[in-house]
Amino acid sequence: MSDATAEFTPMTNFGPVPAGWLWGTATAAHQIEGGNTNNDWWAFEHTPGSGAKESSGDATDSWHRWFEDLQLVKQMGLDSYRFSIEWSRIEPAQGEFSIAALEHYRQILLAAHEMGLKTSVTFHHFTTPIWAAEQGGWANPEIVDWFARFADIAVQHLGDHIDIAATFNEPNVVALLGYQLNIFPPAANGGPELFRTATENFVAAHRRARQVLKDGPGDFPVGLTLALSDVVVHPDGDPESEWIRVTDMPASHDENPFAWLMIGIYLDAARDDDYLGVQTYFTQHMSPDYVELPKPAHWRVTQMNWTFSPESLGETVRLAYAATQVPIIVTENGVATEDDAERIEYYSRSLAALRAAMDDGVDVRGFFAWSLLDNFEWAEGFRPQFGLVAVDLVTFARTPKPSAEWYAGIVAASRA
């Protein structure tokens, strides 16, 4: 534990929340279900030299233990559970749909409602079926039609039980890390042009799927979630020097193509949505040519080697609301740490920054802590601990951490 953690006094009261506000926590199918053998991430995990540290394997076995996970959400007194449905389970082969998989997710939705929980469903959280990946994935414009068809099948079966929908989770991360930087599947290493192609296909697919979801059963808000780091640029390349926030720099297609493809194009699309999901974890320090700068040795970092900068959330919700003028939901925020006191500190400081933004007029409708469970953290494997609940990866026993009790207290106090 650092000195800063030892001296920190945790938040005890977030303050009153607006009518309709949602306190929640979030998960993603591939990170918790286990056995998702038919998507591009499973293939990536089992490809020598891919950079993936280990296989997702059984993950936290939530495919079988989902009811217990819902009970954990309910026990914290939360309003909502955010989870994703796995495209590769629902459409394991092109044009072939599994009624059993759809029914599995319908049972989760029904049980959540029986517990009094609102359901927040993400239709694509990083993973793409192998059959689609083998045909070019998000670099193939046909995927817009494929995803719209999947969304239609899913909403016809599930729509009556959905309270909030997100077409995509952080498509900007998938496009950059998978199609340009060789860190996520398909590890295409395609450079800026493939990044642009994937981005444009994601935006087109979002627009199409949004309309499909609106036209289907149910009546729920539709948006997407965006990875929004608080990005600052140091003109002299020194991470401890003066900086310019990237949002204060040109972000049009012509003047700053990287910022446009990473942020601007999605904010533009979100103006037609019912809400925008903001997902923020840290402040990112960049060089003028948008390369992340090395962190000085004395900086505080998380298990992900991200800067420990919880106040970044206040900056990103301000940016998102100013750019879109649609309601904001913080669909992910949290920290990877084995020190649970540090987790409480992180949430305390991020929520304080969020409260300040709300008091300044930013229209925020909810907050979802990432994550409910310690789970499979993509290429980093199981080491990073984001969860409010610990999971034994042999027995799959769930053990709520002190941070879960603390979060429950914040939620209860906001309603007093």
C-alpha positions in Angstrom: 0.0 0.0 0.0 1.4 3.4 -0.9 1.5 6.3 1.5 -1.2 8.0 -0.6 -3.5 5.1 0.1 -2.7 5.0 3.8 -3.5 8.8 4.2 -6.7 8.7 2.2 -10.1 9.0 3.7 -12.7 7.0 1.7 -15.9 8.7 0.5 -19.0 7.9 2.6 -21.7 9.7 0.7 -21.9 10.5 -3.1 -24.9 12.7 -2.5 -28.4 12.4 -3.9 -28.8 11.0 -7.3 -31.3 12.1 -10.0 -34.6 10.2 -10.6 -34.0 7.1 -12.7 -30.3 6.9 -11.8 -28.7 3.5 -12.0 -26.0 2.1 -9.7 -24.6 -1.0 -11.2 -21.7 -3.3 -11.9 -20.5 -4.8 -15.2 -19.1 -8.0 -16.8 -18.4 -9.3 -20.3 -19.3 -12.8 -21.6 -15.8 -13.9 -22.6 -14.3 -12.7 -19.4 -16.6 -14.7 -17.1 -18.5 -17.4 -18.9 -15.8 -19.9 -19.8 -15.7 -22.2 -22.7 -16.2 -19.6 -25.4 -14.2 -21.7 -27.9 -15.8 -20.4 -31.1 -14.7 -16.7 -31.1 -11.6 -14.9 -32.3 -10.3 -14.4 -28.8 -10.2 -18.1 -28.0 -8.2 -18.6 -31.2 -5.9 -15.7 -30.3 -5.2 -17.1 -26.8 -4.2 -20.4 -28.4 -2.0 -19.0 -31.1 1.8 -19.2 -30.2 3.4 -15.8 -30.2 0.1 -13.9 -30.0 1.1 -12.1 -26.8 -1.9 -13.6 -24.9 -0.5 -14.7 -21.5 -2.9 -17.5 -20.9 -6.2 -19.1 -22.0 -9.6 -17.9 -20.8 -10.4 -21.6 -20.2 -13.3 -21.9 -17.8 -13.0 -18.2 -16.9 -15.2 -17.8 -13.7 -17.6 -20.4 -14.9 -20.4 -17.9 -15.1 -22.1 -19.8 -17.9 -23.2 -22.1 -15.1 -23.0 -19.7 -12.1 -24.9 -16.7 -13.5 -27.6 -16.9 -10.9 -25.1 -16.6 -8.1 -23.6 -13.6 -9.8 -27.0 -11.9 -10.0 -27.4 -12.6 -6.3 -24.1 -10.8 -5.6 -25.4 -7.8 -7.5 -28.6 -7.8 -5.6 -26.9 -8.2 -2.3 -25.0 -5.0 -2.9 -28.3 -3.2 -3.3 -27.5 -2.2 -6.9 -30.1 -1.2 -9.4 -28.7 -2.8 -12.6 -26.4 -5.5 -14.0 -24.6 -4.9 -17.2 -23.4 -8.0 -19.1 -22.9 -9.1 -22.7 -24.3 -11.8 -24.9 -21.8 -13.8 -26.8 -22.3 -13.6 -30.6 -20.3 -16.8 -31.3 -22.6 -18.8 -29.0 -25.8 -17.4 -30.6 -24.5 -17.8 -34.2 -21.7 -20.4 -34.0 -21.8 -20.9 -37.8 -22.7 -18.3 -40.4 -26.5 -18.1 -40.6 -27.0 -20.8 -38.0 -28.5 -19.6 -34.7 -28.7 -21.4 -31.4 -32.1 -21.2 -29.7 -30.6 -22.8 -26.6 -28.0 -20.0 -26.3 -30.7 -17.4 -26.8 -32.8 -19.0 -24.1 -29.9 -19.1 -21.7 -29.6 -15.3 -21.9 -33.4 -14.9 -21.7 -33.3 -16.8 -18.4 -30.6 -14.4 -17.1 -32.8 -11.4 -18.1 -35.9 -12.9 -16.5 -34.1 -13.8 -13.2 -32.6 -10.3 -13.0 -36.1 -8.7 -13.4 -37.5 -11.1 -10.8 -34.8 -9.8 -8.4 -35.8 -6.2 -9.2 -32.6 -5.5 -11.3 -32.6 -3.5 -14.5 -30.8 -5.3 -17.4 -28.1 -3.6 -19.4 -27.2 -5.8 -22.4 -24.1 -5.3 -24.6 -24.4 -7.0 -28.0 -20.6 -7.1 -28.8 -18.0 -7.0 -26.1 -14.6 -7.4 -28.0 -15.3 -10.9 -29.4 -16.3 -11.9 -32.9 -17.2 -15.4 -34.2 -14.4 -17.3 -35.8 -16.4 -17.7 -39.0 -16.6 -13.9 -39.3 -13.0 -13.3 -38.3 -11.9 -15.8 -41.0 -13.6 -13.6 -43.6 -11.8 -10.4 -42.6 -13.7 -9.5 -39.4 -14.2 -5.8 -39.0 -12.1 -5.1 -42.1 -14.8 -6.7 -44.3 -17.8 -4.3 -45.0 -20.1 -7.4 -45.1 -19.8 -7.6 -41.3 -22.2 -4.7 -41.1 -24.9 -6.9 -42.5 -23.8 -9.9 -40.4 -24.0 -7.9 -37.2 -27.3 -6.4 -38.0 -28.8 -9.9 -38.7 -27.4 -11.1 -35.3 -28.9 -8.1 -33.5 -32.2 -8.7 -35.1 -32.3 -12.4 -34.1 -31.2 -11.5 -30.6 -33.7 -8.7 -30.0 -36.6 -10.7 -31.3 -35.9 -13.3 -28.6 -34.7 -11.0 -25.8 -35.9 -7.5 -26.5 -39.0 -7.6 -24.1 -36.6 -8.2 -21.2 -33.9 -5.6 -22.0 -33.8 -2.2 -20.1 -30.7 -0.7 -21.7 -28.8 -1.8 -24.8 -25.3 -1.1 -26.1 -24.5 -2.2 -29.6 -20.7 -2.3 -29.0 -18.3 -2.1 -26.1 -15.3 0.1 -26.9 -15.1 -0.5 -30.6 -12.4 2.1 -30.7 -10.1 -0.2 -28.7 -10.9 -3.2 -31.0 -10.2 -1.2 -34.1 -6.9 0.2 -32.9 -5.4 -2.7 -31.0 -6.7 -5.4 -33.4 -6.3 -3.8 -36.8 -3.3 -1.5 -36.3 -1.3 -2.3 -33.2 -1.2 -6.1 -33.3 -2.2 -6.4 -29.6 -5.7 -7.9 -30.0 -7.1 -10.3 -32.6 -6.9 -10.4 -35.5 -3.4 -8.9 -34.8 -3.7 -7.7 -38.4 -0.9 -5.1 -38.1 -2.6 -3.3 -40.9 -1.4 0.2 -40.1 -3.6 3.4 -40.2 -5.5 2.4 -43.2 -6.9 -0.9 -41.8 -7.6 1.0 -38.5 -9.7 3.5 -40.5 -11.5 0.7 -42.4 -12.4 -1.2 -39.2 -13.5 2.0 -37.5 -15.8 3.0 -40.4 -17.3 -0.5 -40.4 -17.9 -0.4 -36.6 -19.7 3.0 -37.0 -21.8 1.7 -39.9 -22.7 -1.4 -37.9 -23.6 0.6 -34.9 -26.0 2.8 -36.9 -27.6 -0.2 -38.6 -27.9 -2.2 -35.3 -29.3 0.8 -33.4 -32.2 0.9 -35.9 -32.7 -2.8 -35.7 -32.9 -2.7 -31.9 -35.3 0.2 -32.0 -37.6 -1.6 -34.5 -37.6 -4.8 -32.4 -39.6 -5.9 -29.3 -39.2 -3.8 -26.2 -38.7 -0.2 -25.6 -35.3 0.7 -24.3 -32.5 3.3 -24.8 -29.8 2.3 -27.3 -26.2 3.6 -27.4 -22.6 2.4 -27.5 -19.8 2.5 -25.0 -16.5 4.3 -25.7 -13.1 3.9 -24.2 -12.4 7.5 -23.2 -9.0 8.0 -21.5 -8.2 11.5 -20.4 -5.6 12.0 -23.2 -3.0 14.7 -22.7 -0.2 15.6 -25.2 3.2 16.9 -24.2 4.6 19.0 -27.0 8.2 18.4 -25.9 7.8 14.7 -25.3 8.4 15.0 -21.5 5.6 13.3 -19.5 6.2 15.7 -16.6 6.2 18.9 -18.7 3.3 21.1 -19.7 0.6 19.4 -21.6 -2.4 20.1 -23.9 -5.6 18.0 -23.4 -6.2 16.3 -26.7 -9.8 17.6 -26.7 -8.4 21.1 -27.0 -6.6 20.1 -30.2 -8.1 19.9 -33.7 -10.1 16.7 -34.0 -11.6 16.8 -37.5 -10.9 14.2 -40.1 -8.4 16.4 -41.9 -6.7 18.2 -39.0 -6.2 15.3 -36.6 -7.1 12.0 -38.2 -6.0 9.8 -35.2 -8.1 11.7 -32.7 -11.0 11.7 -35.1 -10.9 7.9 -35.7 -10.3 7.2 -32.0 -12.9 9.5 -30.5 -14.5 12.0 -32.8 -16.2 9.7 -35.2 -17.9 7.9 -32.4 -19.0 11.0 -30.6 -20.5 12.2 -33.9 -22.4 8.9 -34.2 -23.6 9.1 -30.6 -25.4 12.4 -31.2 -28.2 10.3 -32.6 -28.2 7.8 -29.7 -30.3 7.7 -26.5 -27.1 7.8 -24.4 -23.4 7.4 -24.5 -21.5 4.9 -22.3 -18.3 6.4 -21.0 -15.5 4.0 -19.9 -12.6 5.7 -18.3 -9.7 4.3 -16.3 -6.7 6.6 -16.5 -5.0 9.7 -17.9 -2.8 8.8 -20.9 0.3 10.9 -21.6 1.2 11.1 -25.3 3.9 12.6 -27.5 2.9 15.0 -30.3 2.7 12.1 -32.7 0.4 10.1 -30.4 2.8 7.6 -29.0 2.4 6.9 -25.3 5.2 8.3 -23.3 7.2 6.2 -20.8 6.0 6.7 -17.2 8.6 8.0 -14.8 9.6 5.4 -12.2 8.1 7.3 -9.3 4.6 7.5 -10.8 1.9 5.5 -9.2 0.5 2.8 -11.6 -2.0 -0.1 -11.5 -1.6 -3.8 -12.3 -2.3 -2.8 -15.9 0.6 -0.3 -15.8 -1.9 2.5 -16.2 -1.4 5.7 -14.4 -3.4 5.8 -11.1 -5.5 8.8 -12.1 -9.1 8.4 -10.9 -10.0 12.0 -11.4 -9.7 11.4 -15.2 -13.4 10.3 -15.1 -14.5 13.9 -14.4 -12.7 15.1 -17.5 -14.1 12.5 -19.8 -17.7 12.8 -18.9 -17.5 16.5 -19.4 -16.0 15.9 -22.9 -18.6 13.3 -23.8 -21.5 15.5 -22.8 -20.2 18.7 -24.4 -19.6 16.8 -27.7 -22.8 14.9 -27.9 -25.5 16.6 -25.7 -27.0 13.1 -25.0 -27.2 11.6 -21.5 -24.1 10.0 -20.2 -23.9 6.6 -18.4 -20.5 5.6 -16.8 -20.7 2.1 -18.1 -17.2 1.1 -16.8 -14.8 2.6 -14.2 -12.5 0.8 -11.9 -8.9 -0.2 -11.1 -6.7 -3.3 -11.3 -5.1 -3.7 -7.9 -4.5 -6.5 -5.4 -4.9 -3.9 -2.6 -8.6 -3.5 -1.9 -8.0 -0.3 0.1 -6.5 1.2 -3.0 -9.7 0.1 -5.0 -11.8 2.0 -2.5 -9.6 5.0 -2.8 -9.8 4.9 -6.6 -13.6 4.7 -6.6 -13.8 7.4 -3.9 -11.8 9.8 -6.0 -13.4 9.0 -9.3 -16.9 9.3 -7.9 -15.9 12.7 -6.3 -14.8 13.9 -9.8 -18.0 12.6 -11.3 -20.1 14.4 -8.7 -18.3 17.6 -9.4 -19.1 17.2 -13.1 -22.7 16.5 -12.4 -22.9 19.6 -10.1 -21.6 21.6 -13.1 -24.5 20.4 -15.2 -23.2 17.3 -16.9 -26.2 15.0 -17.5 -25.1 11.6 -16.0 -27.7 8.9 -15.5 -25.7 6.1 -13.8 -22.5 4.5 -12.8 -21.4 0.9 -13.3 -18.3 -0.4 -11.5 -15.9 -2.6 -13.4 -16.0 -5.3 -12.5 -18.3 -7.5 -10.5 -15.7 -10.3 -10.5 -12.0 -10.8 -10.8 -11.9 -12.3 -14.2 -10.1 -12.9 -17.5 -8.5 -9.6 -18.5 -7.9 -10.3 -22.2 -4.2 -10.5 -23.2 -3.1 -10.0 -19.6 -4.8 -13.1 -18.4 -6.1 -13.6 -14.8 -3.5 -11.5 -12.9 -5.2 -8.1 -13.0 -7.8 -7.9 -10.2 -10.6 -5.4 -11.1 -13.3 -7.2 -9.2 -15.5 -6.2 -6.2 -15.7 -10.0 -5.7 -12.7 -12.4 -5.6 -13.0 -15.7 -7.5 -11.2 -18.9 -6.7 -10.2 -20.2 -10.1 -10.3 -23.9 -8.9 -13.5 -24.0 -6.9 -15.1 -20.8 -8.5 -16.1 -19.7 -5.0 -17.0 -16.1 -4.9 -15.9 -13.9 -2.0 -17.1 -10.3 -1.8 -14.2 -7.9 -0.9 -14.4 -4.9 1.5 -14.8 -2.7 -1.6 -18.1 -4.4 -2.3 -19.4 -3.6 1.1 -18.1 0.0 0.7 -19.8 0.4 -2.7 -23.1 -0.9 -1.2 -22.8 1.7 1.5 -22.3 4.5 -1.1 -25.4 3.3 -2.9 -27.5 3.1 0.2 -26.4 6.6 1.4 -27.4 8.1 -2.0 -31.0 7.0 -1.4 -31.2 8.1 2.2 
